[in-house]
Amino acid sequence: ESWQRGLALDCFVWRRLIIDEVHEVVHTCSHTCSCRCSAASLVRHLRALKSERRWGLTGTAQEILRNPLSIQCLAQIFRTDFNSEASSRRFVEHYCRTNQVEMSIHVSEHIELINHTSYE
């Protein structure tokens, strides 16, 4: 009976939970956020899902990593809690990766006119 009240996804233990565009679910309301807040509810549901591994994908990691409240919310989604600046730093060092590449790339553009034959 209790499984009927929850989400269907709660019934499974996932090998890998991948959250695409994780920056969109990061919630930074105050600690007094109401239980009716949909963003806070989404974070609670994501935290409740059972999985062996969790991946969060984003193209804008810098936005999240600049704000301590965003990092704390991200940690909640990944089922990791911390209570000090040192532990939050370890969380970022351990869980956050970036693929920024510093490389100069030469791009050129030109127009090539083509005369079509009558069959084309």
Sequence and secondary structure as in RCSB ss.txt:
>XXXX:A:sequence
ESWQRGLALDCFVWRRLIIDEVHEVVHTCSHTCSCRCSAASLVRHLRALKSERRWGLTGTAQEILRNPLSIQCLA
QIFRTDFNSEASSRRFVEHYCRTNQVEMSIHVSEHIELINHTSYE
>XXXX:A:secstr
 HHHHS GGGG EEEEEEEETGGGT     TT  TT HHHHHHHHHHHSEEEEEEEE S HHHHHT HHHHHHHH
HHTT    SHHHHHHHHHHH                      TT 
